[in-house]
Amino acid sequence: MKPILTAALLLGLLTGCAGDGADPSDPYEATNRAVLEFNTALDDSLLRPAAEAYRENVPAPMRTALRNFLRNLNEPVILANNLLQGRLLDAGHTLMRFYINSTAGALGVFDIATPSGIERRSGDFGQTLHVWGVPDGPFLMLPLFGPTTVRDAVGDGVDALASPVGLVTGATTSAALSQLLGVGRGALGGLDLRAENIETLDALRSESLDFYARLRSVVRQRRDAELGRSSAEGEGLTTLEDPGEAPADAPRP
């Protein structure tokens, strides 16, 4: 409970510190724009080239296997949030998916559940806080992590603490090694996600007169869809299919 109470306190403090701005939900726009410039420069010089090298040198089946494995590791976090939100049917669905992929799917390397009709459910602590009535808070652009809100940033921190990798390594290894393993897992997931979205982000940047405003609108619309809210702004940001990956109807191992 301590991380949850700490997160709730931090949420209240940060929300209370919000200043005035042209957009009431984005009072830190000037700072956010500066952070986006930093993130964009870092992406151009390091992240995008690394993602391109990863996609060019790692075969598509291996990328898919890594993505499946990392997603399967996160299923217990989704399950916990399904329960916290009172979504018992989704919780049972997530538990069944985790069991099938962890056994028949070789620890999640192969996604057996999705072709069987057991698709992945959503569930994160930011979503749980929303269900509990916690407001979004100001829009934030975080270094490296990108666009979010105060509530969702706190939720991401709680989810990271609750990750099975963090719990297991924290109980069996030193704190430094546990943090290193967590960072490594996050870096692999981030690299794979960036490799999936090379063309998406390129198009978003090239077609936007104001990249910051467009990105903010897209992220808000996508999050509203995840939370079951209607949104009048933005277009949905979808992840591109991994180039070279086998079609969905192709035979699976």
N, C-alpha and C positions, 0 to 999 in steps of 0.2 A: 504493500500500500504506500510505502514511503515515496517511490518514484511518482506515483499518481498524485499524491498530495503536493509534492514539489512541483510537478508539471502544472497543476491547477493554480498554485500560487504564482508561478512564473507567468502563466497566461494572464492572470488578473493584473499583475504589475505592468506587463508590457502593453496590455490593452489600455490601461489607465494612463500610460505615458504618451499615447498617440496625440500628435499635434494636429493643427489645422492644415488642410490642403485643398486643392481644386477638386479632387475626387475624395469624398469623405472616407471611402474604404482604402485609399492609398495615400495616407498623410506623409509617407516617407518617400514620395516619388523621386525627389532629387537624389537622395542617397541610393534608392533602388536603381536608378538609371546609371549612376556611377558604378555600382556593383555589376550591372549587366555589361557595361563596357569592359570591366576587368574580366568577367567570365568569357566574353566574346574573344578578347585578346588571348586568353589562356586556351580557349578552344581552338582558335586558328593556329596557334603555335605548337600545341601539345596534344590536346584531346582528340581533335579530328584526325590528325596524321596517325595517331596510335590506333584509332578505330578503323581507319582505312587499312593499315598494316594488318590488324587483327582479322579483318574480313577477307583480305587478299591471301593471307598465309595459313589461316586455320580453316580446314574444310567445313562446309556447311553442316554435315551431320554432327561434327564435333561441337560446333557452335550451338546447334539445337540441343544436343545432349547436356551441355553445360547450362544452357538456359533452363531446361527442364529440371535439372538437379537443383539449381538455386531457387527456382519457384517452389519446388517441393519442400525445400527447407523452410519456406515461409508459410506453408499451409497451417502449422500449429498456431502461428500468430493470427491468421485469418480465423481459425476455429475459435480461439479465445475471444476475439472481437465479435464474432457472430453470437457467442453466448452472452457476452456483456450487453449486446444490443437486444437480446431476447429473440433472436432469429434462430429458433431451434431447428427448423427444417433445413435452413442453410448450414447450420452447424453439423447436423447429421450428414448432409451432402458432402461437406468439406472433409469430415472424418473418414467417410468412405473413400473419397478421392485420395486422401493421404495414404490410407492403408493399401489401396490397390497399387498406386504408383511406387510406394516404398517396398512392396513385395514383388509383385509381377513385373513392375517397372524398374527393377534393379536400383533401389534407393532413389527413384525418381529420374534416373537417366533417360528412361523412355516414358513418355506420357501415354499410358494405356487407358486412363480414365476418360479423357476427352473423346476419343473415337467411340467409346462405349456409352456416350450420352451424359457423362458426369462432368460437366464443364466447371471451370474454376469460378468460385464465388469471390466477391469483393469483401474486404473487411480489414480496416486499419483503425488505430486508436483515435486518429483525427475524426474519422467517421463516427466512432463511438461517442466522442465528446459532442459531436453534432446532435446525435440522437438524445443525449442527456441534456441538451438545451444550451450548450456552450456556444457563443457566437463565433463567427469566423475570426474576428480581430483584423488588424490592418494587413494589407497585402505586403509581402516581403520578397526581396530578391536576395538570396543567400549566396555567398561565395561558394563556388563549386556545385552546391546543391540546387541552385536555381530558384525558380518562382514557387512561392507557397504562401500560406497565411500564418499568423502567429499560432492559431490553434493547431493547424496541421503540422507546423514545425515541432511543437511540443508532442503531438501525437507520434511523429516519426521517431523522436527520441525515446519515447516509451516503448514503441514497437522494437526498436533496436535493442533495448535492455531486455525485452521479453523474448528475443529470438532464441531458438533452441541452441544455436551455435554459441551465443553469448552465455547462456545459462550453463551449458555443458563445459565449455572451456574455462569459464570463470570458476567452476567448482573443482576442476582437475588440473589447471595450470596456473602459472603466475599471472598477476594482473597485467603486466607488460605484454606477455605472450598472448593473453586473451584479447587484449586490445588490438594487437598486431593481426591476429587471425580475423577479427571482426572487420578491420580496415581492409584486409586482403579480399574478404568476401564481398564487401561493398564495392571495392575497386573493380573486381571482375564483373559484378553485375552492372556497374556503371559503364564499363567499357563495352559490354555486350549491348546494352541499351543504346549507347551512342552509335554503335555500328549499325544497329537496326534503323536508326533515324537520320542517317546522313543526308539522304535526299529530302526528307521531310523538312528538316531545319534549314537546309540550303534554300528550298523553295520559299519557306516562311520569311527568311531574311531578304531574299532577292525581290519578293513581290510586295514587301511592306514599305510604305512611305515612312512609317514610324514603327520600327521593329519592337520597341518596348511596349507601346500601346497595343499592338497586334498580339504580342505574346501574352500579355496580361489578359486580354479578352479571351484568347483561346484557352488558356489555363483555367480561367474562371468557368467558362462554359463546360469544359471537360469535367471539372470537379463538381459542378452542379449536377451533371448527369450521373456521376458516381453517387452523389448524395440523394438522388431522386428528386431534385429541385428543377423547376423550369428556369431557363435562362434566355434572355432576349438578345444577348450579345455573343460575338465570337463564332468561330466554327470549331467543330470537333477536331482535336489533334489525335490522329490515329497513328499507330506504329506500322511502318511499312513491313511487308513480308520480307523475310531474309532472302536476298538474292542467292540463287543456287540451291535453296532448300527444296527438298522433295515436296511435291504437291500433297495437299491434305488427304487426297484419296489414294495416294500411293501406298503400296504394302509397307507395313511397319515391322521392325524386328520384334 
